[in-house]
């Protein structure tokens, strides 16, 4: 455990030194505050309005930007060390491969978690101070749930980044594959489901179809927060998602399963990888 903590602290310090933590937190804070203030501009309103409108805007932002940042943060976590020659050096220390991998995962996960908490949390503080229609008590549970699910989403894609890094032998290939993974999960999957609805003219199992969203962690993230969209007009797959009969705890558990899958696969691949 001490070895894992040591590696994680080293990765986190590197993130501080490379300005990753500050940059990600600043991006989240600026975009979150801007969307919270201008989220209702299309309806002719400017300012901090209803909490549901804010969470709709922030969830729409997070589902695109968090996976991309997580993948770009960690895609070279293993292959980059190997190309620079430091991976073999690290393994000469009394450090097992699984300890090195988990330490680096925890370090990059800590960067994502800290940046998400500070970035989105600062937006919550600003809203609590300046919003007339939203109280601290009303904001605590839904916004806290949003931040928790956002942290889990970031961890999942950090794990995918390490899976990619364990599979390839060059940083350029890892970067390209990371973008493909982002594209598939964030854009192609939902378009595929919508295409299935169009192709079958809606002739699919109405009870089963919404649960296909559980095959995508970004859609689970949206489902976690959908209970606070009650006064919003949902469209596309999110309108279908209203038929999913799973509790918030079950959806958070699904995100944890999505986290464990790539971590387990990466451990198996990295342990067998020749260096």
Secondary structure by P-SEA (a helix, b strand, c coil): caaaaaaaaaaaaaaaaaaaaaaaaaaaaaaaaaaaacccccccccccccaaaaaaaaaaaaaccaaaaaaaacccccaaaaaaccccccccccccaaaaaaaaaaaaaaaaaaaaaaaaaaaaaaaaacccccccccccaaaaaaaaaaaaaaaaaaaaaaaaaaacccaaaaaaaaaaaaaaaccaaaaaaaaaaaaaccccccccccccccccaaaaaaaaaccccccccccccccccccccccaaaaaaaaaaaaaaaaaaaaaaaaaccc
